[in-house]
Amino acid sequence: MPRPDVLKEIKEAETRADEIIAEAESDREERIAEARQEADEIRASAREEAEERATERLAEAEEDIEASREDLLEEGEETRRALVDDASDRIDDAVDLALDRFEEAVDAQT
């Protein structure tokens, strides 16, 4: 093969190699961009799911707190009623004791 033809083939091979390299670099850049976009979407989705779970857990905690609050209020009301009943039962005794002491004090003066 004549020398100019060999040089021409080498030049064409180099040109094809440059095109292949340029195409590979372009593909690489596209894949990197796609991967970054996908990673952004995954992060956004994960963030959204985490916020939803946090909102659900907060709602559950609020329900639990409200249930505990209701239980405490009911328990406190039962205790209050028991104290009122106990105090009511002792009123007669307290009145009798006060009258007895008053009578003793009056008798002591006479």
Contacts in CASP RR format, 6 or more apart in sequence:
PFRMAT RR
TARGET T0000
AUTHOR 0000-0000-0000
METHOD contacts of the structure
MODEL  1
MPRPDVLKEIKEAETRADEIIAEAESDREERIAEARQEADEIRASAREEA
EERATERLAEAEEDIEASREDLLEEGEETRRALVDDASDRIDDAVDLALD
RFEEAVDAQT
END
